[in-house]
């Protein structure tokens, strides 16, 4: 099956439940056909912060290790800010308009 498969994280993610949420989400990564792209929406998260970013990194690594493609979509602004500040915007496969990722002050002069 090629094309894309959508999966939505629609609950709160914090460091108390991160292991359980990660286990369920990794099962989605494992189930996707290698020819398909898994689009993971995190727009419906109640809250997430750095725990959501940690989950995104874990899922990206799992997909990469299994030769699968994932993209993160519908990312809330607070999580975009964490990703930007942490320098992960160039690492994680995000689907965002360029205007949503704040550039560090040192890069704005370029």
N, CA and C atoms as an extended XYZ file, in Angstrom:
330
Properties=species:S:1:pos:R:3:atomname:S:1:resname:S:1:resid:I:1 pbc="F F F"
N         0.843       -1.173        0.000 N   UNK     1
C         0.000        0.000        0.000 CA  UNK     1
C         0.892        1.241        0.000 C   UNK     1
N         0.813        2.043       -1.027 N   UNK     2
C         1.573        3.284       -1.047 CA  UNK     2
C         0.621        4.428       -0.769 C   UNK     2
N         1.144        5.643       -0.702 N   UNK     3
C         0.332        6.796       -0.362 CA  UNK     3
C         0.622        7.202        1.060 C   UNK     3
N        -0.392        7.743        1.720 N   UNK     4
C        -0.172        8.155        3.099 CA  UNK     4
C        -1.225        7.563        4.021 C   UNK     4
N        -0.803        7.385        5.251 N   UNK     5
C        -1.671        6.872        6.304 CA  UNK     5
C        -1.672        7.918        7.410 C   UNK     5
N        -2.860        8.301        7.891 N   UNK     6
C        -2.954        9.314        8.927 CA  UNK     6
C        -3.141        8.658       10.292 C   UNK     6
N        -2.473        9.240       11.279 N   UNK     7
C        -2.610        8.817       12.667 CA  UNK     7
C        -2.609       10.078       13.512 C   UNK     7
N        -3.578       10.208       14.399 N   UNK     8
C        -3.687       11.409       15.224 CA  UNK     8
C        -3.431       11.072       16.689 C   UNK     8
N        -2.550       11.829       17.287 N   UNK     9
C        -2.357       11.770       18.732 CA  UNK     9
C        -3.366       12.735       19.328 C   UNK     9
N        -4.362       12.215       20.010 N   UNK    10
C        -5.448       13.064       20.485 CA  UNK    10
C        -5.640       12.932       21.989 C   UNK    10
N        -4.577       13.036       22.712 N   UNK    11
C        -4.655       12.977       24.160 CA  UNK    11
C        -3.518       13.808       24.729 C   UNK    11
N        -3.509       13.958       26.010 N   UNK    12
C        -2.410       14.677       26.650 CA  UNK    12
C        -1.190       13.771       26.691 C   UNK    12
N        -0.023       14.336       26.435 N   UNK    13
C         1.231       13.606       26.549 CA  UNK    13
C         2.084       14.336       27.586 C   UNK    13
N         2.485       13.602       28.602 N   UNK    14
C         3.403       14.151       29.583 CA  UNK    14
C         4.393       13.054       29.947 C   UNK    14
N         5.340       13.369       30.799 N   UNK    15
C         6.359       12.375       31.094 CA  UNK    15
C         5.830       11.223       31.945 C   UNK    15
N         4.641       11.382       32.554 N   UNK    16
C         4.037       10.286       33.310 CA  UNK    16
C         3.447        9.217       32.390 C   UNK    16
N         2.864        9.626       31.255 N   UNK    17
C         2.233        8.646       30.362 CA  UNK    17
C         2.993        8.455       29.047 C   UNK    17
N         4.158        9.078       28.936 N   UNK    18
C         4.917        9.025       27.681 CA  UNK    18
C         5.197        7.595       27.229 C   UNK    18
N         5.552        6.712       28.134 N   UNK    19
C         5.842        5.319       27.769 CA  UNK    19
C         4.648        4.628       27.133 C   UNK    19
N         3.464        4.819       27.720 N   UNK    20
C         2.255        4.188       27.179 CA  UNK    20
C         1.879        4.770       25.822 C   UNK    20
N         1.926        6.101       25.710 N   UNK    21
C         1.591        6.750       24.444 CA  UNK    21
C         2.590        6.343       23.368 C   UNK    21
N         3.851        6.275       23.738 N   UNK    22
C         4.896        5.883       22.789 CA  UNK    22
C         4.674        4.462       22.286 C   UNK    22
N         4.313        3.564       23.173 N   UNK    23
C         4.082        2.166       22.779 CA  UNK    23
C         2.974        2.061       21.733 C   UNK    23
N         1.880        2.771       21.957 N   UNK    24
C         0.758        2.751       21.006 CA  UNK    24
C         1.168        3.384       19.676 C   UNK    24
N         1.858        4.516       19.744 N   UNK    25
C         2.264        5.210       18.519 CA  UNK    25
C         3.302        4.405       17.741 C   UNK    25
N         4.218        3.744       18.446 N   UNK    26
C         5.212        2.911       17.755 CA  UNK    26
C         4.552        1.742       17.039 C   UNK    26
N         3.466        1.235       17.592 N   UNK    27
C         2.722        0.169       16.910 CA  UNK    27
C         2.163        0.675       15.588 C   UNK    27
N         1.756        1.947       15.546 N   UNK    28
C         1.277        2.541       14.297 CA  UNK    28
C         2.414        2.646       13.285 C   UNK    28
N         3.588        3.044       13.749 N   UNK    29
C         4.757        3.118       12.859 CA  UNK    29
C         5.068        1.731       12.305 C   UNK    29
N         5.071        0.743       13.172 N   UNK    30
C         5.392       -0.621       12.752 CA  UNK    30
C         4.382       -1.172       11.745 C   UNK    30
N         3.115       -0.765       11.869 N   UNK    31
C         2.052       -1.309       11.020 CA  UNK    31
C         2.016       -0.694        9.625 C   UNK    31
N         2.645        0.433        9.438 N   UNK    32
C         2.596        1.120        8.142 CA  UNK    32
C         3.474        0.404        7.131 C   UNK    32
N         2.940        0.239        5.943 N   UNK    33
C         3.688       -0.355        4.837 CA  UNK    33
C         4.905        0.518        4.538 C   UNK    33
N         6.060       -0.083        4.273 N   UNK    34
C         7.263        0.711        3.986 CA  UNK    34
C         7.128        1.652        2.797 C   UNK    34
N         6.199        1.382        1.894 N   UNK    35
C         6.004        2.257        0.733 CA  UNK    35
C         5.072        3.426        1.020 C   UNK    35
N         4.443        3.426        2.197 N   UNK    36
C         3.515        4.496        2.557 CA  UNK    36
C         4.203        5.505        3.472 C   UNK    36
N         3.626        6.670        3.540 N   UNK    37
C         4.092        7.705        4.461 CA  UNK    37
C         3.096        7.814        5.597 C   UNK    37
N         3.590        7.765        6.816 N   UNK    38
C         2.734        7.940        7.987 CA  UNK    38
C         2.725        9.414        8.360 C   UNK    38
N         1.541       10.018        8.325 N   UNK    39
C         1.377       11.406        8.733 CA  UNK    39
C         0.815       11.399       10.144 C   UNK    39
N         1.595       11.911       11.079 N   UNK    40
C         1.181       11.929       12.471 CA  UNK    40
C         0.745       13.339       12.833 C   UNK    40
N        -0.535       13.486       13.138 N   UNK    41
C        -1.081       14.780       13.528 CA  UNK    41
C        -1.020       14.903       15.048 C   UNK    41
N        -0.468       16.004       15.499 N   UNK    42
C        -0.462       16.238       16.937 CA  UNK    42
C        -1.259       17.487       17.294 C   UNK    42
N        -2.095       17.931       16.381 N   UNK    43
C        -2.899       19.130       16.589 CA  UNK    43
C        -3.977       18.996       17.637 C   UNK    43
N        -4.382       17.778       17.959 N   UNK    44
C        -5.447       17.584       18.944 CA  UNK    44
C        -4.929       17.268       20.334 C   UNK    44
N        -3.625       17.388       20.532 N   UNK    45
C        -3.082       17.150       21.870 CA  UNK    45
C        -3.642       18.168       22.849 C   UNK    45
N        -4.070       17.686       24.013 N   UNK    46
C        -4.527       18.613       25.055 CA  UNK    46
C        -3.366       19.484       25.522 C   UNK    46
N        -2.232       18.878       25.734 N   UNK    47
C        -0.984       19.569       26.037 CA  UNK    47
C         0.136       18.587       25.762 C   UNK    47
N         1.318       19.047       25.693 N   UNK    48
C         2.381       18.120       25.364 CA  UNK    48
C         3.747       18.654       25.703 C   UNK    48
N         4.043       19.833       25.229 N   UNK    49
C         5.330       20.437       25.515 CA  UNK    49
C         6.502       19.556       25.147 C   UNK    49
N         7.485       19.545       26.019 N   UNK    50
C         8.709       18.808       25.720 CA  UNK    50
C         8.484       17.298       25.667 C   UNK    50
N         7.475       16.787       26.358 N   UNK    51
C         7.171       15.356       26.268 CA  UNK    51
C         6.708       15.004       24.853 C   UNK    51
N         5.921       15.885       24.224 N   UNK    52
C         5.477       15.647       22.851 CA  UNK    52
C         6.662       15.663       21.897 C   UNK    52
N         7.610       16.578       22.123 N   UNK    53
C         8.805       16.633       21.277 CA  UNK    53
C         9.630       15.362       21.456 C   UNK    53
N         9.764       14.889       22.689 N   UNK    54
C        10.487       13.638       22.944 CA  UNK    54
C         9.811       12.475       22.215 C   UNK    54
N         8.492       12.449       22.219 N   UNK    55
C         7.747       11.409       21.508 CA  UNK    55
C         7.998       11.507       20.007 C   UNK    55
N         7.982       12.708       19.469 N   UNK    56
C         8.225       12.897       18.044 CA  UNK    56
C         9.609       12.388       17.651 C   UNK    56
N        10.592       12.684       18.470 N   UNK    57
C        11.958       12.219       18.191 CA  UNK    57
C        12.017       10.700       18.224 C   UNK    57
N        11.382       10.095       19.216 N   UNK    58
C        11.376        8.632       19.329 CA  UNK    58
C        10.705        7.989       18.117 C   UNK    58
N         9.580        8.554       17.674 N   UNK    59
C         8.870        7.989       16.529 CA  UNK    59
C         9.664        8.177       15.237 C   UNK    59
N        10.317        9.326       15.093 N   UNK    60
C        11.161        9.554       13.927 CA  UNK    60
C        12.291        8.526       13.883 C   UNK    60
N        12.948        8.316       15.013 N   UNK    61
C        14.047        7.338       15.064 CA  UNK    61
C        13.566        5.937       14.741 C   UNK    61
N        12.406        5.566       15.273 N   UNK    62
C        11.866        4.226       15.010 CA  UNK    62
C        11.567        4.063       13.522 C   UNK    62
N        10.905        5.046       12.944 N   UNK    63
C        10.570        4.972       11.514 CA  UNK    63
C        11.840        4.906       10.673 C   UNK    63
N        12.806        5.749       11.003 N   UNK    64
C        14.066        5.771       10.256 CA  UNK    64
C        14.770        4.418       10.345 C   UNK    64
N        14.804        3.821       11.526 N   UNK    65
C        15.461        2.522       11.716 CA  UNK    65
C        14.775        1.411       10.924 C   UNK    65
N        13.477        1.566       10.688 N   UNK    66
C        12.720        0.552        9.950 CA  UNK    66
C        12.556        0.899        8.469 C   UNK    66
N        13.222        1.970        8.034 N   UNK    67
C        13.148        2.357        6.632 CA  UNK    67
C        11.801        2.909        6.224 C   UNK    67
N        11.094        3.524        7.160 N   UNK    68
C         9.769        4.065        6.878 CA  UNK    68
C         9.807        5.589        6.912 C   UNK    68
N         8.812        6.194        6.280 N   UNK    69
C         8.742        7.644        6.185 CA  UNK    69
C         7.597        8.157        7.041 C   UNK    69
N         7.890        9.143        7.876 N   UNK    70
C         6.831        9.801        8.642 CA  UNK    70
C         6.968       11.306        8.487 C   UNK    70
N         5.839       11.987        8.667 N   UNK    71
C         5.786       13.444        8.687 CA  UNK    71
C         4.886       13.828        9.852 C   UNK    71
N         5.244       14.897       10.538 N   UNK    72
C         4.416       15.419       11.612 CA  UNK    72
C         3.654       16.616       11.078 C   UNK    72
N         2.350       16.639       11.318 N   UNK    73
C         1.482       17.702       10.802 CA  UNK    73
C         0.630       18.265       11.933 C   UNK    73
N         0.024       19.411       11.673 N   UNK    74
C        -0.889       20.053       12.631 CA  UNK    74
C        -0.224       20.265       13.989 C   UNK    74
N         0.954       20.834       13.968 N   UNK    75
C         1.730       20.980       15.191 CA  UNK    75
C         1.345       22.280       15.891 C   UNK    75
N         0.927       22.195       17.154 N   UNK    76
C         0.549       23.406       17.889 CA  UNK    76
C         1.724       24.384       18.027 C   UNK    76
N         1.426       25.683       18.044 N   UNK    77
C         2.486       26.696       18.125 CA  UNK    77
C         3.444       26.507       19.310 C   UNK    77
N         2.945       26.110       20.455 N   UNK    78
C         3.828       25.927       21.618 CA  UNK    78
C         4.867       24.844       21.352 C   UNK    78
N         4.468       23.796       20.656 N   UNK    79
C         5.401       22.707       20.348 CA  UNK    79
C         6.355       23.147       19.240 C   UNK    79
N         5.865       23.916       18.292 N   UNK    80
C         6.743       24.479       17.250 CA  UNK    80
C         7.850       25.302       17.902 C   UNK    80
N         7.484       26.091       18.909 N   UNK    81
C         8.479       26.922       19.594 CA  UNK    81
C         9.545       26.068       20.282 C   UNK    81
N         9.140       25.004       20.943 N   UNK    82
C        10.103       24.114       21.607 CA  UNK    82
C        11.034       23.487       20.575 C   UNK    82
N        10.462       23.031       19.475 N   UNK    83
C        11.262       22.414       18.412 CA  UNK    83
C        12.263       23.425       17.856 C   UNK    83
N        11.809       24.646       17.652 N   UNK    84
C        12.673       25.683       17.100 CA  UNK    84
C        13.817       26.020       18.047 C   UNK    84
N        13.493       26.246       19.307 N   UNK    85
C        14.506       26.621       20.295 CA  UNK    85
C        15.509       25.497       20.513 C   UNK    85
N        15.049       24.256       20.439 N   UNK    86
C        15.938       23.116       20.682 CA  UNK    86
C        16.803       22.765       19.477 C   UNK    86
N        16.550       23.422       18.342 N   UNK    87
C        17.336       23.139       17.144 CA  UNK    87
C        16.891       21.887       16.398 C   UNK    87
N        15.723       21.373       16.704 N   UNK    88
C        15.239       20.144       16.072 CA  UNK    88
C        14.448       20.394       14.791 C   UNK    88
N        14.212       21.653       14.435 N   UNK    89
C        13.408       21.955       13.248 CA  UNK    89
C        14.043       21.425       11.967 C   UNK    89
N        15.357       21.329       11.936 N   UNK    90
C        16.039       20.815       10.750 CA  UNK    90
C        16.216       19.310       10.788 C   UNK    90
N        15.829       18.686       11.898 N   UNK    91
C        16.008       17.238       12.063 CA  UNK    91
C        14.691       16.494       11.877 C   UNK    91
N        13.652       16.969       12.527 N   UNK    92
C        12.357       16.298       12.472 CA  UNK    92
C        11.641       16.600       11.152 C   UNK    92
N        10.950       15.597       10.596 N   UNK    93
C        10.209       15.813        9.347 CA  UNK    93
C         8.882       16.526        9.612 C   UNK    93
N         8.933       17.842        9.619 N   UNK    94
C         7.767       18.660        9.932 CA  UNK    94
C         7.150       19.221        8.670 C   UNK    94
N         5.838       19.334        8.677 N   UNK    95
C         5.145       20.004        7.582 CA  UNK    95
C         4.552       21.282        8.146 C   UNK    95
N         5.337       22.372        8.021 N   UNK    96
C         4.949       23.678        8.539 CA  UNK    96
C         5.236       24.745        7.512 C   UNK    96
N         4.425       25.800        7.492 N   UNK    97
C         4.824       26.959        6.695 CA  UNK    97
C         6.097       27.535        7.299 C   UNK    97
N         6.994       28.043        6.477 N   UNK    98
C         8.255       28.600        6.961 CA  UNK    98
C         8.055       29.670        8.024 C   UNK    98
N         6.966       30.373        7.973 N   UNK    99
C         6.745       31.467        8.908 CA  UNK    99
C         6.492       30.972       10.326 C   UNK    99
N         6.169       29.701       10.508 N   UNK   100
C         5.863       29.200       11.836 CA  UNK   100
C         7.106       28.882       12.653 C   UNK   100
N         8.249       28.740       12.033 N   UNK   101
C         9.453       28.392       12.758 CA  UNK   101
C        10.252       29.660       12.989 C   UNK   101
N        10.366       30.027       14.240 N   UNK   102
C        11.117       31.236       14.584 CA  UNK   102
C        12.601       30.967       14.413 C   UNK   102
N        13.278       31.898       13.784 N   UNK   103
C        14.721       31.763       13.622 CA  UNK   103
C        15.414       32.410       14.811 C   UNK   103
N        16.463       31.769       15.314 N   UNK   104
C        17.231       32.412       16.380 CA  UNK   104
C        17.755       33.762       15.909 C   UNK   104
N        17.918       34.684       16.842 N   UNK   105
C        18.370       36.045       16.507 CA  UNK   105
C        19.663       36.039       15.715 C   UNK   105
N        20.532       35.064       15.976 N   UNK   106
C        21.813       34.993       15.268 CA  UNK   106
C        21.644       34.674       13.798 C   UNK   106
N        20.501       34.066       13.403 N   UNK   107
C        20.268       33.710       12.009 CA  UNK   107
C        19.446       34.758       11.273 C   UNK   107
N        18.794       35.665       12.005 N   UNK   108
C        17.919       36.642       11.365 CA  UNK   108
C        18.700       37.629       10.505 C   UNK   108
N        19.946       37.878       10.832 N   UNK   109
C        20.760       38.842       10.068 CA  UNK   109
C        21.210       38.291        8.725 C   UNK   109
N        21.115       36.974        8.515 N   UNK   110
C        21.572       36.360        7.262 CA  UNK   110
C        20.748       36.781        6.085 C   UNK   110
